[in-house]
Amino acid sequence: MPQTHNRFASLVFALLASASACGAQQKPARSQRAEYWGFTGPWEAASDSSVRRHGRALDVVITGWIGLDSATARPLLPSPYPDTLLGKSRTPRRMAIVTSWHGDRFHPRTIRTLAATPQLLATAAREIADHAASMGYSGLVLDFESLDSTDLAAQVGVIRAIADAARARGVSQIAVAIPATDTNAYPARPLLDIADYLIVMLYDQHWTGSEPGPISEPAWVKGALARRIAEGGADRIVAGLPTYAYRWRPGQPTEILGYREAAAIARKESVPLKRDKATGTLRARRGSSWDMWVTDATLLERLVRDARSSGVRRFALWRLGQEDPAIWRVIGR
């Protein structure tokens, strides 16, 4: 009897140990440390200043800007927006954005031209890779917006060529920025066959040409993120979150504002910023003259918490220099 009891006890112990090990391996991603990326606007001093002041709180900062010429489809190098953060000791891992934005909008024809001209694409990919390697970037973020579903083959071909050239030069990490809800033109699966990460741009629920409204309402963000996770899993998703505000004015261009600018307007106009209960977003409105919706640290903390509960642990802020200063306490936690 004692020997049988000992064998039984040993078996139970082994099963419990095995279950414990499996549980440790299957911990949800939200139990891991959150990783934060930050985009700079290299054309404005406030952005660089934010990185210099708070860069140590970030894991990745996108400091480089490589635009594609809308006329020739070649990369605009040297960049019209020099990377002034090169070699700063407090700067975290640095990446560059490669974008079809040129002038005042995205140019999908640029991607179509590259895809249809293999020699041009090979040259452009090599130039991008050589520049990124020379600047010491660890990776690239590819941002080719305004494409439609018929452009998928072209998009995949261009991304693959740039990714292959970059990795051959030691620029190893490739991320692709995609709209939150357009799963037809930007399906996750074929893009994840090439890229390491997808940055889901969970903002501009209401945009500069739309009616006034929240930029990133939590319910909208949660739904969009759930669809993207269902496509490709949570571990390779980077949740792109806003730091800015919009002020809509009838008959005038919508203003893009930083948090401080928005708060200053509210004070000057004696219109308090109040949290909209339905959307969790700060809002100020002066009659029919203007309507302003503002991202602040409280909203960002809620969006991060919601995303963490779904298994996402990487977050990218668009963009630094516009943020509510209180977000650095959120990131620190």
TIRO-958965 format. One record per residue: chain; residue in three letters; x, y, z of N, C-alpha, C in turn. Coordinates in pm, whole numbers. Atoms other than C-alpha are relative to their C-alpha. Layout:
<recs>
A; ALA; X; Y; Z; X; Y; Z; X; Y; Z;
...
</recs>
This chain:
<recs>
A; MET; 81; -122; 0; 0; 0; 0; 84; 128; 0;
A; PRO; -80; -123; 5; 264; 264; 80; 62; 25; -136;
A; GLN; -62; -19; 131; 439; 200; -252; -104; 48; -102;
A; THR; 106; -43; 91; 109; 232; -443; -36; 145; 25;
A; HIS; 32; -139; -35; 28; 552; -257; 108; 96; -49;
A; ASN; -110; -86; 44; 372; 695; -335; 0; 17; -151;
A; ARG; 5; -11; 147; 338; 611; -705; -114; 92; -42;
A; PHE; 115; -85; 32; -6; 775; -710; 33; 147; 28;
A; ALA; -36; -138; -35; 127; 1084; -534; 97; 58; -101;
A; SER; -96; -48; 99; 416; 1106; -779; -69; 36; -131;
A; LEU; 73; -26; 125; 175; 1084; -1072; -78; 130; 9;
A; VAL; 77; -124; -19; -48; 1357; -931; 92; 121; -6;
A; PHE; -95; -111; -1; 254; 1581; -871; 48; 32; -142;
A; ALA; -47; -20; 138; 378; 1526; -1228; -106; 68; -85;
A; LEU; 109; -61; 78; 36; 1612; -1373; -18; 147; 37;
A; LEU; 14; -140; -43; 10; 1928; -1163; 113; 86; -53;
A; ALA; -116; -75; 50; 360; 2035; -1264; -14; 26; -148;
A; SER; 19; -17; 144; 278; 1977; -1629; -104; 105; -30;
A; ALA; 106; -99; 20; -44; 2178; -1604; 50; 139; 31;
A; SER; -55; -130; -37; 142; 2458; -1429; 90; 54; -110;
A; ALA; -91; -43; 107; 405; 2467; -1705; -79; 45; -122;
A; CYS; 83; -39; 115; 137; 2477; -1976; -64; 135; 25;
A; GLY; 61; -128; -32; -37; 2760; -1796; 96; 114; -14;
A; ALA; -101; -106; 11; 287; 2956; -1781; 28; 34; -145;
A; GLN; -28; -24; 142; 342; 2910; -2154; -116; 71; -68;
A; GLN; 117; -53; 68; -16; 3017; -2238; -54; 126; 66;
A; LYS; 44; -125; -59; -33; 3336; -2036; -42; 97; -110;
A; PRO; 42; -94; 102; -226; 3600; -2230; 101; 112; -16;
A; ALA; -100; -103; 31; -21; 3873; -2397; -11; 119; 94;
A; ARG; 16; -118; -85; -168; 4134; -2162; 81; -10; 128;
A; SER; -81; 13; -119; 42; 3988; -1878; 144; 45; -26;
A; GLN; -134; -45; 34; 357; 4094; -2064; 6; 153; 3;
A; ARG; -18; -145; -4; 503; 4443; -2052; -47; 62; -131;
A; ALA; 42; -72; 119; 345; 4689; -2292; 121; 64; -68;
A; GLU; -106; -62; 79; 568; 4820; -2572; -58; 121; -70;
A; TYR; 50; -125; 57; 531; 5178; -2694; 92; 50; -112;
A; TRP; -68; -61; 113; 629; 5321; -3031; -52; 145; -13;
A; GLY; 43; -139; 21; 618; 5692; -3115; 45; 51; -136;
A; PHE; -33; -64; 127; 603; 5867; -3451; 35; 147; 24;
A; THR; -31; -143; -4; 772; 6202; -3489; -55; 67; -125;
A; GLY; 22; -83; 117; 677; 6483; -3721; 129; 78; -19;
A; PRO; -134; -61; 4; 1034; 6571; -3823; 2; 142; -55;
A; TRP; 8; -138; 48; 913; 6901; -3969; -29; 100; 113;
A; GLU; 34; -94; -107; 826; 7044; -3626; 87; -23; 123;
A; ALA; -91; 7; -113; 1047; 7124; -3329; -63; -67; 121;
A; ALA; 65; 57; -117; 787; 7017; -3071; 11; -152; 3;
A; SER; -8; 146; 8; 808; 6658; -3194; 136; -49; 47;
A; ASP; -134; 38; -43; 1184; 6632; -3156; 20; 27; 148;
A; SER; -12; -35; -141; 1161; 6805; -2820; -65; -105; 89;
A; SER; 68; 103; -77; 912; 6546; -2698; 85; -126; 10;
A; VAL; -85; 120; -2; 1146; 6262; -2797; 120; 22; 92;
A; ARG; -117; -25; -85; 1444; 6425; -2627; -37; -3; 148;
A; ARG; 42; -6; -140; 1245; 6473; -2310; -50; -135; 52;
A; HIS; 70; 120; -48; 1054; 6144; -2296; 42; -129; -71;
A; GLY; -36; 114; 83; 1233; 5910; -2536; 30; -127; 76;
A; ARG; -36; 119; -76; 1350; 5676; -2263; -123; -82; 41;
A; ALA; 122; 73; -32; 986; 5582; -2196; -50; -83; -118;
A; LEU; 43; 69; 122; 953; 5451; -2554; 92; -116; -33;
A; ASP; -80; 113; 48; 1072; 5127; -2709; 50; 23; -142;
A; VAL; -33; -30; 140; 1073; 5248; -3070; -43; 143; -29;
A; VAL; 41; -131; 47; 1070; 5594; -3221; 26; 8; -150;
A; ILE; -12; -10; 146; 1007; 5656; -3592; 41; 142; -31;
A; THR; -57; -134; 17; 1235; 5951; -3663; 30; 35; -145;
A; GLY; -36; -25; 139; 1313; 5910; -4033; -122; 13; -88;
A; TRP; 111; -23; 93; 1094; 6023; -4322; 53; -20; -142;
A; ILE; -38; 26; 138; 1133; 5874; -4670; -126; 5; -85;
A; GLY; 116; -16; 86; 872; 6007; -4909; 28; -52; -140;
A; LEU; -11; 42; 139; 806; 5870; -5257; -52; 113; -89;
A; ASP; 36; -109; 91; 798; 6129; -5534; -123; -38; -81;
A; SER; 124; 32; 71; 449; 6143; -5684; 17; 3; -151;
A; ALA; -23; -7; 144; 594; 6219; -6028; 86; -115; -51;
A; THR; -96; 101; 48; 882; 5970; -6053; -11; -133; 74;
A; ALA; 11; 118; -88; 794; 5717; -5776; 131; -35; 69;
A; ARG; -128; 23; -67; 1157; 5739; -5659; -2; 57; 141;
A; PRO; -8; -57; -134; 1238; 5796; -5292; 65; 137; -2;
A; LEU; -52; -137; -8; 1300; 6161; -5209; 115; 2; 100;
A; LEU; -120; 6; -83; 1657; 6142; -5079; 106; 93; -57;
A; PRO; 22; -8; -146; 1806; 6324; -4905; -140; 49; 32;
A; SER; 136; -33; -39; 1481; 6366; -4719; -18; 150; 20;
A; PRO; 26; -142; -29; 1322; 6711; -4711; -18; 25; 149;
A; TYR; 15; -12; -145; 1273; 6641; -4339; 115; -76; 68;
A; PRO; -117; 69; -57; 1619; 6562; -4194; -30; -55; 139;
A; ASP; 13; 64; -130; 1639; 6331; -3896; 100; 65; 94;
A; THR; -88; -73; -91; 1778; 6558; -3625; 29; -77; 128;
A; LEU; -20; 80; -121; 1766; 6281; -3362; 107; -105; -18;
A; LEU; -104; 98; 29; 2045; 6082; -3523; 109; 3; 107;
A; GLY; -112; 12; -92; 2293; 5955; -3267; -26; 51; 140;
A; LYS; 28; -46; -135; 2114; 6091; -2960; 1; -119; 97;
A; SER; -21; 115; -88; 2212; 5867; -2669; -128; -45; 70;
A; ARG; 122; 37; -72; 1867; 5876; -2507; -111; -45; -95;
A; THR; 101; 40; 97; 1682; 5794; -2828; -12; -151; -2;
A; PRO; 15; 146; 6; 1532; 5442; -2828; 24; -53; -141;
A; ARG; -19; 60; 131; 1539; 5204; -3122; -70; 85; -106;
A; ARG; 48; -95; 99; 1493; 5415; -3434; -40; -72; -129;
A; MET; 46; 52; 128; 1297; 5340; -3750; -32; 119; -91;
A; ALA; 40; -103; 95; 1195; 5533; -4062; -131; -39; -64;
A; ILE; 123; 24; 73; 861; 5570; -4234; 28; 19; -149;
A; VAL; -3; -12; 145; 838; 5512; -4609; -144; 22; -43;
A; THR; 138; -37; 22; 527; 5683; -4739; -27; 52; -140;
A; SER; 44; -54; 129; 336; 5761; -5057; -67; 135; 16;
A; TRP; 48; -136; -21; 226; 6089; -4900; 100; 97; -63;
A; HIS; -86; -101; 63; 364; 6375; -5109; -86; 122; -26;
A; GLY; 77; -122; 16; 251; 6735; -5110; -109; 9; 105;
A; ASP; 112; -14; -94; -93; 6732; -4952; -88; -123; 9;
A; ARG; 84; 118; -1; -218; 6375; -4995; 82; -125; -33;
A; PHE; -60; 126; 44; -140; 6009; -5056; -23; -18; -149;
A; HIS; 5; 20; 145; -71; 5906; -5415; 5; -149; -31;
A; PRO; -1; 145; 30; -180; 5547; -5489; 65; -31; -134;
A; ARG; -63; 25; 130; -52; 5587; -5846; 148; -30; 14;
A; THR; -142; 27; -24; 301; 5585; -5705; 24; -150; 20;
A; ILE; -16; 144; -27; 256; 5227; -5579; -30; -79; -126;
A; ARG; 33; 69; 126; 94; 5121; -5905; 116; 10; -100;
A; THR; -112; -19; 92; 383; 5267; -6103; 118; -88; 37;
A; LEU; -110; 84; -45; 644; 5090; -5892; -26; -147; -31;
A; ALA; 33; 140; 22; 463; 4758; -5917; 6; -37; -148;
A; ALA; 4; 28; 144; 431; 4787; -6296; 135; 15; -68;
A; THR; -131; -27; 58; 799; 4878; -6347; 107; -67; 85;
A; PRO; -91; 75; -89; 1025; 4608; -6196; 137; 65; 19;
A; GLN; -133; -60; -15; 1352; 4788; -6268; -6; 123; 89;
A; LEU; 18; -118; -85; 1223; 5110; -6111; -21; -42; 145;
A; LEU; 25; 49; -136; 1096; 4916; -5808; 128; -50; 65;
A; ALA; -126; 52; -55; 1430; 4739; -5763; 93; 114; 39;
A; THR; -85; -116; -30; 1615; 5072; -5780; -50; 74; 123;
A; ALA; 57; -72; -114; 1378; 5243; -5537; 20; -78; 130;
A; ALA; -18; 83; -120; 1394; 4951; -5292; 144; 3; 47;
A; ARG; -142; -4; -37; 1773; 4951; -5302; 37; 135; 61;
A; GLU; -30; -133; -54; 1791; 5328; -5244; -56; 17; 141;
A; ILE; 60; -7; -134; 1554; 5304; -4949; 82; -81; 100;
A; ALA; -77; 87; -90; 1749; 5014; -4798; 137; 59; 31;
A; ASP; -133; -58; -21; 2088; 5183; -4847; -8; 119; 95;
A; HIS; 14; -117; -87; 1965; 5504; -4686; -31; -42; 143;
A; ALA; 37; 44; -134; 1804; 5323; -4394; 119; -61; 74;
A; ALA; -118; 60; -63; 2121; 5123; -4329; 102; 106; 38;
A; SER; -99; -105; -28; 2341; 5433; -4349; -40; 85; 120;
A; MET; 50; -80; -112; 2121; 5607; -4090; -12; -81; 129;
A; GLY; 7; 83; -119; 2130; 5315; -3850; -140; -36; 45;
A; TYR; 137; 36; -37; 1756; 5247; -3859; -10; -151; 18;
A; SER; 19; 143; -25; 1652; 4912; -3717; -113; -58; -83;
A; GLY; 113; 49; 78; 1341; 4893; -3932; -69; 110; -76;
A; LEU; 77; -92; 82; 1089; 5057; -4163; -149; -18; 30;
A; VAL; 146; 3; -1; 721; 5147; -4139; -45; 43; -139;
A; LEU; 47; -28; 134; 555; 5131; -4482; -145; 49; 7;
A; ASP; 129; -67; -15; 257; 5366; -4515; -52; 40; -138;
A; PHE; 50; -21; 135; 78; 5339; -4850; -152; 3; 4;
A; GLU; 145; -12; -18; -274; 5469; -4797; -70; 38; -130;
A; SER; 89; -38; 112; -566; 5542; -5033; 0; -101; -114;
A; LEU; 9; 105; 100; -526; 5214; -5223; -139; -64; 7;
A; ASP; 127; 73; -4; -829; 5004; -5318; 27; -149; -19;
A; SER; -16; 145; 1; -892; 4631; -5336; 67; -51; -127;
A; THR; -65; 44; 125; -773; 4609; -5698; 150; 22; 3;
A; ASP; -144; -28; -11; -430; 4732; -5584; 74; -99; 88;
A; LEU; -63; 87; -99; -361; 4442; -5349; 128; -65; -54;
A; ALA; -120; 64; 56; -117; 4261; -5580; 114; 100; -13;
A; ALA; -103; -104; 11; 69; 4587; -5647; 56; 35; 137;
A; GLN; -43; -33; -136; 79; 4671; -5277; 92; -107; 56;
A; VAL; -79; 111; -53; 211; 4327; -5182; 136; -6; -71;
A; GLY; -126; 4; 74; 474; 4337; -5457; 98; 108; 42;
A; VAL; -87; -111; -42; 607; 4678; -5353; 50; -22; 142;
A; ILE; -42; 25; -138; 612; 4588; -4984; 105; -109; 5;
A; ARG; -97; 110; 0; 794; 4263; -5055; 137; 45; -50;
A; ALA; -127; -45; 56; 1060; 4432; -5269; 76; 87; 99;
A; ILE; -66; -88; -97; 1132; 4699; -5008; 45; -79; 122;
A; ALA; -36; 81; -117; 1128; 4448; -4721; 122; -86; -28;
A; ASP; -114; 87; 34; 1367; 4211; -4899; 129; 81; -9;
A; ALA; -120; -84; 14; 1610; 4492; -4986; 46; 50; 137;
A; ALA; -36; -51; -132; 1598; 4633; -4632; 64; -108; 86;
A; ARG; -54; 109; -83; 1656; 4299; -4461; 138; -44; -48;
A; ALA; -132; 34; 52; 1948; 4227; -4692; 108; 98; 47;
A; ARG; -95; -101; -50; 2110; 4547; -4557; -1; 9; 151;
A; GLY; 0; 2; -145; 2044; 4458; -4194; -108; 84; 65;
A; VAL; 113; -76; -54; 1731; 4673; -4155; -114; -101; 15;
A; SER; 68; 129; -10; 1540; 4385; -4012; -149; 6; 29;
A; GLN; 140; -1; -44; 1204; 4496; -3874; -86; 78; -99;
A; ILE; 89; -63; 98; 923; 4574; -4120; -141; 2; 57;
A; ALA; 139; -17; -42; 585; 4712; -4017; -76; 69; -113;
A; VAL; 85; -63; 101; 296; 4811; -4244; -116; 67; 72;
A; ALA; 112; -75; -57; 50; 5082; -4143; -124; -22; -86;
A; ILE; 122; 28; 74; -307; 4995; -4238; -119; 72; 63;
A; PRO; 121; -60; -56; -646; 5166; -4201; -72; -98; 92;
A; ALA; 61; 86; -101; -850; 5036; -3911; -105; -94; -57;
A; THR; 119; 77; 39; -1157; 4912; -4099; -1; -47; -145;
A; ASP; 2; 39; 142; -1064; 4867; -4467; 70; -134; -18;
A; THR; -58; 133; 12; -1012; 4493; -4478; 0; -51; -144;
A; ASN; -1; 41; 141; -1073; 4474; -4854; 131; 41; -68;
A; ALA; -125; -47; 61; -779; 4688; -4970; 122; -36; 84;
A; TYR; -113; 27; -90; -564; 4604; -4665; -29; -123; 87;
A; PRO; 23; 122; -79; -631; 4243; -4560; 127; -39; 76;
A; ALA; -117; 24; -85; -404; 4135; -4277; 87; -116; -47;
A; ARG; -76; 122; 23; -303; 3787; -4386; 110; 14; -106;
A; PRO; -109; -10; 99; -113; 3860; -4713; 108; 100; 40;
A; LEU; -100; -98; -44; 59; 4159; -4551; 89; -59; 109;
A; LEU; -80; 64; -105; 169; 3952; -4250; 89; -110; -55;
A; ASP; -92; 95; 63; 325; 3704; -4490; 135; 65; -30;
A; ILE; -122; -75; 31; 584; 3977; -4553; 49; 77; 123;
A; ALA; -38; -92; -108; 580; 4217; -4257; 6; -72; 134;
A; ASP; -6; 50; -137; 668; 4154; -3895; -123; 44; 79;
A; TYR; 111; -57; -75; 389; 4379; -3767; -92; 79; -92;
A; LEU; 96; -91; 61; 75; 4560; -3879; -34; 107; 102;
A; ILE; 42; -111; -85; 17; 4903; -3730; -142; 38; -44;
A; VAL; 140; -29; 32; -362; 4934; -3724; -30; 142; 46;
A; MET; 20; -141; -31; -442; 5305; -3740; -141; 20; 56;
A; LEU; 128; -5; -69; -720; 5322; -3484; -40; 144; 30;
A; TYR; 36; -141; -14; -800; 5686; -3543; -61; 51; -130;
A; ASP; 75; -62; 108; -986; 5922; -3771; -130; -74; -30;
A; GLN; 139; 44; 11; -1321; 5763; -3704; -80; 115; -61;
A; HIS; 43; -123; 67; -1416; 6122; -3787; 127; 74; -39;
A; TRP; -124; -53; 56; -1162; 6303; -4001; -21; 143; -47;
A; THR; 4; -142; 36; -1082; 6644; -4148; -109; 34; -100;
A; GLY; 105; -28; 98; -1342; 6610; -4424; -137; -49; 41;
A; SER; 127; 57; -44; -1619; 6452; -4218; -76; 98; 88;
A; GLU; 72; -74; -103; -1883; 6580; -3983; 78; -10; 131;
A; PRO; -70; 9; -129; -1754; 6655; -3630; -37; -126; 76;
A; GLY; 25; 118; -82; -1720; 6362; -3395; 129; -50; 62;
A; PRO; -119; 52; -68; -1480; 6155; -3185; 102; -55; -100;
A; ILE; -108; 50; 84; -1143; 6062; -3334; 18; -151; 20;
A; SER; -20; 142; -33; -1120; 5724; -3157; -93; -38; 114;
A; GLU; 95; 42; -103; -1434; 5628; -2969; 32; -142; 45;
A; PRO; -39; 133; -47; -1357; 5326; -2747; -78; -116; -63;
A; ALA; 78; 109; 60; -1644; 5115; -2886; 41; -24; -145;
A; TRP; -45; 13; 139; -1533; 5186; -3244; 137; -64; -7;
A; VAL; -135; 55; -4; -1170; 5111; -3161; -5; -149; 35;
A; LYS; 7; 141; -42; -1262; 4786; -2985; -51; -88; -114;
A; GLY; 53; 79; 110; -1468; 4666; -3282; 98; -16; -114;
A; ALA; -98; 5; 109; -1205; 4756; -3541; 117; -91; 36;
A; LEU; -113; 81; -44; -929; 4594; -3337; -37; -148; 3;
A; ALA; 44; 140; -5; -1131; 4277; -3286; 1; -63; -139;
A; ARG; 0; 53; 137; -1173; 4236; -3663; 143; -27; -47;
A; ARG; -139; 20; 42; -799; 4278; -3720; 65; -116; 75;
A; ILE; -53; 113; -77; -712; 4034; -3442; -52; -131; -57;
A; ALA; 58; 121; 58; -949; 3780; -3596; 71; -37; -130;
A; GLU; -72; 26; 125; -756; 3816; -3924; 139; -60; 25;
A; GLY; -141; 36; -9; -401; 3780; -3796; 54; -26; 138;
A; GLY; -49; 21; -136; -382; 3734; -3419; 44; 130; 64;
A; ALA; -32; -122; -75; -299; 3986; -3147; 149; 28; 8;
A; ASP; -142; -17; -32; 75; 3927; -3114; 75; 85; -101;
A; ARG; -70; -77; 103; 170; 4095; -3442; -74; 127; -38;
A; ILE; 73; -124; 18; -71; 4386; -3412; 63; 109; 86;
A; VAL; -38; -121; -74; 51; 4733; -3311; -122; 92; -7;
A; ALA; 117; -87; -3; -243; 4946; -3201; 43; 145; -15;
A; GLY; -33; -140; 24; -197; 5290; -3354; -105; 91; 63;
A; LEU; 93; -85; -75; -353; 5554; -3127; 35; 147; -21;
A; PRO; -24; -142; 27; -395; 5931; -3171; 44; 75; 126;
A; THR; -33; -89; -111; -254; 6210; -2957; -57; 140; -24;
A; TYR; 34; -133; 49; -422; 6502; -3133; -148; 34; 17;
A; ALA; 138; -49; -4; -744; 6703; -3160; -37; 55; -137;
A; TYR; 53; -68; 119; -963; 6831; -3442; -98; 109; 45;
A; ARG; 104; -101; -18; -1160; 7154; -3451; -66; 25; -135;
A; TRP; 78; -21; 121; -1432; 7167; -3714; -65; 138; 6;
A; ARG; 62; -133; 12; -1550; 7511; -3832; -74; 6; -134;
A; PRO; 77; -3; 125; -1827; 7558; -4092; 65; 88; -106;
A; GLY; -53; -78; 112; -1693; 7666; -4429; 150; 22; 3;
A; GLN; -145; -18; -12; -1327; 7644; -4319; 67; -137; 13;
A; PRO; -70; 128; -18; -1060; 7373; -4322; 1; -43; 147;
A; THR; -9; 53; -136; -1063; 7149; -4017; 141; 19; 53;
A; GLU; -131; -20; -64; -781; 7236; -3777; 48; -130; 67;
A; ILE; -65; 109; -72; -542; 6966; -3659; 80; 64; 113;
A; LEU; -58; -66; -115; -435; 7060; -3308; 66; -100; 94;
A; GLY; -53; 76; -111; -214; 6930; -3033; -85; 23; 124;
A; TYR; 79; -12; -122; -355; 6883; -2685; 13; 140; 62;
A; ARG; -20; -132; -62; -201; 7205; -2552; -72; 109; -79;
A; GLU; 68; -99; 83; -334; 7405; -2848; -151; -4; 24;
A; ALA; 144; 14; -21; -683; 7267; -2797; -42; 56; 136;
A; ALA; 32; -50; -133; -678; 7340; -2425; 9; 152; 6;
A; ALA; -15; -146; 3; -556; 7696; -2494; -119; 66; -68;
A; ILE; 117; -55; 68; -841; 7757; -2739; -121; -3; 92;
A; ALA; 114; 12; -91; -1095; 7632; -2487; 6; 106; 110;
A; ARG; -15; -103; -104; -953; 7864; -2218; -28; 139; -57;
A; LYS; 16; -133; 60; -939; 8164; -2450; -145; 30; -34;
A; GLU; 139; -17; 41; -1293; 8109; -2571; -98; -18; 117;
A; SER; 82; 23; -120; -1419; 8038; -2216; -105; -109; -22;
A; VAL; 86; 115; 23; -1567; 7709; -2332; 70; -121; 62;
A; PRO; -72; 108; -69; -1480; 7423; -2095; 6; -127; -83;
A; LEU; -12; 134; 57; -1348; 7094; -2223; -69; -97; 95;
A; LYS; 73; 96; -81; -1590; 6830; -2098; 2; -136; -67;
A; ARG; -4; 134; 56; -1585; 6456; -2139; -140; -42; -47;
A; ASP; 125; 49; 57; -1857; 6331; -2369; -27; -140; 55;
A; LYS; 27; 127; -68; -2021; 6048; -2176; -14; -116; -97;
A; ALA; 26; 109; 95; -2117; 5849; -2485; 126; -54; -63;
A; THR; -120; 41; 74; -1768; 5840; -2638; 128; 7; 83;
A; GLY; -118; -9; -83; -1528; 5905; -2349; 103; 101; -47;
A; THR; -94; -94; 63; -1371; 6190; -2548; -26; 142; 49;
A; LEU; 16; -141; -36; -1305; 6548; -2442; -57; 77; -117;
A; ARG; 64; -78; 106; -1518; 6795; -2634; -26; 141; 51;
A; ALA; 41; -138; -27; -1569; 7172; -2645; -70; 52; -125;
A; ARG; 75; -50; 115; -1820; 7349; -2865; -51; 140; 30;
A; ARG; 56; -135; -11; -1912; 7712; -2923; -111; 14; -103;
A; GLY; 117; -14; 86; -2260; 7711; -3067; 20; -66; -135;
A; SER; -21; 49; 137; -2248; 7672; -3444; 133; 47; -58;
A; SER; -126; -56; 49; -1906; 7842; -3469; 109; -106; -16;
A; TRP; -100; 107; 12; -1687; 7541; -3398; -31; -113; 97;
A; ASP; 21; 121; -79; -1683; 7191; -3252; 135; -71; 7;
A; MET; -136; 52; -18; -1360; 7047; -3106; -5; -129; 82;
A; TRP; -11; 130; -67; -1285; 6685; -3009; 148; -27; 26;
A; VAL; -139; 0; -47; -966; 6619; -2812; 37; -134; 62;
A; THR; -55; 120; -63; -759; 6309; -2728; 84; 41; 121;
A; ASP; -79; -29; -120; -620; 6317; -2373; 48; -130; 63;
A; ALA; -61; 117; -65; -437; 6083; -2136; -104; -96; 53;
A; THR; 104; 87; -55; -757; 5951; -1979; -59; -89; -108;
A; LEU; 52; 80; 110; -895; 5839; -2314; 105; -102; -47;
A; LEU; -105; 91; 44; -561; 5690; -2420; 18; -117; 97;
A; GLU; -14; 106; -99; -534; 5496; -2095; -112; -103; -16;
A; ARG; 112; 92; 20; -879; 5349; -2158; 20; -84; -126;
A; LEU; -21; 74; 125; -792; 5254; -2517; 110; -105; 16;
A; VAL; -108; 97; -25; -468; 5088; -2405; -52; -116; 85;
A; ARG; 53; 105; -88; -648; 4899; -2129; -91; -96; -78;
A; ASP; 89; 85; 80; -914; 4773; -2372; 80; -89; -94;
A; ALA; -82; 79; 94; -651; 4664; -2625; 79; -108; 73;
A; ARG; -74; 99; -78; -447; 4489; -2357; -91; -118; 37;
A; SER; 91; 108; -38; -755; 4291; -2254; -27; -94; -117;
A; SER; 18; 86; 117; -773; 4157; -2611; 129; -68; -43;
A; GLY; -126; 66; 28; -409; 4046; -2607; 103; 85; -72;
A; VAL; -95; -90; 68; -247; 4341; -2788; 90; 66; 104;
A; ARG; -90; -62; -98; 62; 4473; -2612; 95; 104; -60;
A; ARG; -83; -103; 64; 223; 4707; -2867; -88; 116; -44;
A; PHE; 79; -120; 27; 107; 5064; -2914; 89; 105; -68;
A; ALA; -73; -104; 72; 213; 5339; -3154; -78; 130; 8;
A; LEU; 64; -130; -18; 138; 5707; -3090; 25; 88; -122;
A; TRP; -10; -99; 109; 64; 5944; -3380; -64; 129; 49;
A; ARG; -144; 8; 3; 223; 6173; -3313; 58; 81; 114;
A; LEU; -67; -66; -112; 477; 6301; -3062; 10; 150; -23;
A; GLY; 2; -145; 8; 473; 6671; -2984; -141; 55; 9;
A; GLN; 140; -43; -9; 92; 6684; -2990; -67; -50; 129;
A; GLU; 64; 76; -106; 28; 6473; -2679; -33; 82; 124;
A; ASP; 27; -42; -136; -132; 6551; -2347; 120; -42; 84;
A; PRO; -120; 37; -78; 174; 6565; -2115; -25; -114; 100;
A; ALA; 31; 103; -99; -7; 6333; -1873; 13; -141; -56;
A; ILE; -13; 137; 54; 30; 6039; -2116; 129; -66; 46;
A; TRP; -126; 61; -40; 387; 5992; -1995; -11; -69; 135;
A; ARG; 27; 73; -125; 253; 5894; -1654; -73; -131; -30;
A; VAL; 70; 123; 42; 24; 5643; -1825; 100; -103; -52;
A; ILE; -100; 91; 57; 314; 5494; -2022; 93; -51; 110;
A; GLY; -87; 42; -110; 526; 5487; -1707; -61; -110; 83;
A; ARG; 66; 106; -77; 266; 5268; -1537; -3; -131; -73;
</recs>
